[in-house]
Amino acid sequence: MGKIITITSGKGGVGKTTTSINLAAALNSFGKDVIIVDANLSTPNVGLHLGAPIVPISLNHVLMGKAKLSEAIYEHESGTKVIPSSLSISELKNLDHSKLKEVAKKLKKISDIIIFDSAAGLGEEAVAAIESADELVIVTNPEIPAVTDALKISKLIEQMGKSVKGVIVTKVKNSKTEMPISNISEMLELPILGVVPHDDKFQASLVMKDAIVHTYPRSKASREYKRIAASLIGHNGYKEKLSLFDRFFGR
């Protein structure tokens, strides 16, 4: 039986979709059968990130009862499986978000790990993705507004009777104006699963329609996502082996 990991955030623009894609890609590289589901139905981005913005059958069709779940699963060239959502505004009408739980149950029977890229915020879509989860991870940035919104989503999750596995802090520049990581953990009362540095290579990876763990595997951000992914499957002692060349140049 597989496991649903919902990646959520209190606000948009914090790197939630990027985190979902890279964790999925990293878990796949560890030999896990992984499906990433774009559960952000109103503003989906997973397909855009992975080069499949428009597909014949999407999650929307499945939720509307117009297609089988198996028909909406696509495989990225990296091997990671993807269920995109539709960019069409007309296909947002009459969607029953509660059916995400049915989709989750079916996916758990056919895959090891399913990553739900949730909608940001506290709306109906986000609630549906949270309800479907076995584990929840919050993504935030080291700034007061983002952490405040992360606190709101963590409280909502608590009210729903679920718990958060931890927090991933992204876009970290180690600037004096940023919130210290220890303060973020203290404010949210949650463990920090990982700290992903700001890297211009994320934008390059977006242009290349792939995860940074594939396009720039030696980058600090890539190695951090792999470490986080390893911890999610219990490989807490994971440490990527660097070549002599990488160690010499301090990569």
Salt bridges, closest charged atoms under 4 A:
ASP33 OD1 - LYS81 NZ 2.62
GLU91 OE2 - HIS61 NE2 3.50
ASP117 OD1 - LYS16 NZ 3.10
GLU124 OE2 - HIS97 ND1 3.10
ASP134 OD2 - LYS108 NZ 3.17
GLU135 OE2 - LYS3 NZ 3.34
ASP149 OD1 - LYS152 NZ 3.54
GLU158 OE1 - LYS155 NZ 3.94
ASP200 OD1 - HIS198 NE2 3.37
ASP210 OD1 - HIS214 ND1 2.88
GLU224 OE2 - ARG227 NH2 2.99
GLU240 OE2 - LYS226 NZ 3.36
ASP246 OD2 - ARG218 NE 3.26
ASP246 OD1 - ARG251 NH1 3.61
